[in-house]
Structures are given as C-alpha cells and as structure tokens.
Amino acid sequence: MSKSLRIVFAGTPDFSVPPLQALLKSAHDVVAVYTQPDRPSGRGRKLLPGPVKSQALDAGIPVHQPTSLKDEAEVQILRELQPDLMVVVAYGLLLPESVLGVPRLGCVNIHASILPRWRGAAPIQRAIQAGDAESGVSIMRMDKGLDTGPVYLTRIIPLAADETGGSLHDRLSQLGAQALMEALPGIADGSLQPVVQEEAEATYAAKLEKKEAQIDWNRPAEEIERQVRAFNPWPVAFTPYENANLRIWNAHAIDGMTAEPGTVMSATREGVDVSTGKGLLRITRLQMPGKRAMDAQDFINSQHIQGMLLG
C-alpha cells in the first residue's frame, strides 16, 4: 500500500472537482484547499462560492482564498500546513517559486493536454479548433515556467467527430482524476520520475477571447465547424444577422453548391445551410439574442432566413 500524503489542493472551477473528490475518497489527507476568491454571480451579483470551495466546505476541509500567493505571510501559512505535496488543477493564480518549494515533494499540476502540445490557458478548445485527432491529460511537476515542467504521466484519448469544448472538458476532468490517483504512489515513493518536455514540440493555447468567436464565412466549412464545436459552451460562435448576433451552437460541414460566402443556400428541417469559402456549413442548433437555443426546424418556423447573407 502506498504511503499516505499530506496534500494541499488548489483549484477553482468545475474541472477541478473530480480530482478533489478522488483525493477525498483516498487514504491521503487533504489538509487544506486553496481556491480563488468568491466572485459575484447572477442578476443580484451576490458573492457565491466556486465549485471547489463548495466541495471542500461539504467535506469539512479548511479553505484559503488569497488574492495572491506572492506575500511572505501567505507562504508562511502554507509552510505551517507541512504539506508533502500540492496538487494544482485549474487554480487560476500564479504559484511563485517560493510556493513551489514548500511541499516536500513539490507541486504537481493536472494539465488538460498532451504536453508539450497546448501549454497555456485553453488547451481543450485549441485542440478541437486545430483538428487534433486526440487529446489527454498530463500530470506535471510544476516549475517557474508556464506548463513547462517535467511530466510524470500522460493519458491519451481520441476525440469524437462531434466533440465539443464542453464534452471534452468533462471527459478530461474525469481522466485527470484517474491519472492523478495512478501517479501518486510513484510520486510518493520516488519510483515515478518525471520526463523533461521536448521544447521543440511545444505549442501555445492562448486564452479564449469573445471576439474570436465571430465566424468568418470565407474560411472552409470544416474549419468553421471546428470553431463552433470548440467554442461550445463558451464563448459560442456567432454571426451578425438582422442587427444582432446569431449564436451557432451546433453545425457540421457538408458538400453542396456554394455561392457568396455567408449566403443561406437553404433552410429546412435538417438545418440551415450556409455557403463558406469551401463547402457548406449546416447549422442545426442556433439562438437569437434574448431567446432560448433551438433546433433549426423550430428556428425557421419563425424566421425567413433562406437567401439572406450572414456576416
């Protein structure tokens, strides 16, 4: 049986919850949870706890929510916890070198890509957008760089033809929890040694921006399809339509006769077919501002869109 570790967990969003749950069910001792400060949410803009904080409170784990870990006072609080290991999953705050050196075994991160591919903030979406055939998770020992540390373990999965940012997020969150529990025994006894990343193979996954969700109909339909899938459920691909932004939730590339890019060639119960720079994009689920998302069949019952020029 592997040695029980004193673990400090750092994470904030939904993606971080399955790994925390796995640790709480294990023989390891989660002595504290670090998560970002509560953020205002909803129409009332009330401060609400994030998913990781809620999970920690339910489990009776002490929660720390510093705005920064650069202050010596915060580093001292961490030292007093005497952690063997710090597990970091989508925490959202920079860990300075003074923090990285506190745990006896260092700090490990669950990163949602096959490192060194897609270092950075949005590896899930960038993998889909680029048309990657596979993705995965990497259990990495953290250093002062951005996702540059040596990797203990990698687990790889194929991407489905209809993979979205949301579906891959959920799959990798669960895979990350499994990979973490698989790696911990070897990290604890030193039998699992991390492998230095190949710097020449590194790519960067830039943070998502709302403006890049606008569809450029001059691009090939296959590229636009990947954009739609990658940006579902956020920020959601869109195109200008009747002085508003029409949000595109689901679509796929098809063959067919084309015209000027952005032209709606047909609108039937099967979907709204739009001409692109190469091929057609069939939109099957879309949303007008202030309305619910709906299937194409319901949309065309209330909108005459055939023949219009989008964008």
Secondary structure as GFF3:
##gff-version 3
##sequence-region A 1 311
A	DSSP	beta_strand	6	11	.	.	.	ID=ss1
A	DSSP	three_ten_helix	14	16	.	.	.	ID=ss2
A	DSSP	alpha_helix	17	25	.	.	.	ID=ss3
A	DSSP	beta_strand	29	34	.	.	.	ID=ss4
A	DSSP	beta_strand	39	41	.	.	.	ID=ss5
A	DSSP	beta_strand	46	48	.	.	.	ID=ss6
A	DSSP	alpha_helix	51	59	.	.	.	ID=ss7
A	DSSP	beta_strand	63	64	.	.	.	ID=ss8
A	DSSP	alpha_helix	72	80	.	.	.	ID=ss9
A	DSSP	beta_strand	85	89	.	.	.	ID=ss10
A	DSSP	alpha_helix	97	100	.	.	.	ID=ss11
A	DSSP	beta_strand	107	111	.	.	.	ID=ss12
A	DSSP	beta_strand	119	120	.	.	.	ID=ss13
A	DSSP	alpha_helix	123	129	.	.	.	ID=ss14
A	DSSP	beta_strand	134	141	.	.	.	ID=ss15
A	DSSP	beta_strand	151	158	.	.	.	ID=ss16
A	DSSP	alpha_helix	165	189	.	.	.	ID=ss17
A	DSSP	three_ten_helix	199	201	.	.	.	ID=ss18
A	DSSP	beta_strand	204	205	.	.	.	ID=ss19
A	DSSP	three_ten_helix	210	213	.	.	.	ID=ss20
A	DSSP	alpha_helix	221	230	.	.	.	ID=ss21
A	DSSP	beta_strand	237	241	.	.	.	ID=ss22
A	DSSP	beta_strand	244	254	.	.	.	ID=ss23
A	DSSP	beta_strand	264	268	.	.	.	ID=ss24
A	DSSP	beta_strand	271	275	.	.	.	ID=ss25
A	DSSP	beta_strand	280	287	.	.	.	ID=ss26
A	DSSP	beta_strand	294	295	.	.	.	ID=ss27
A	DSSP	alpha_helix	296	302	.	.	.	ID=ss28
###
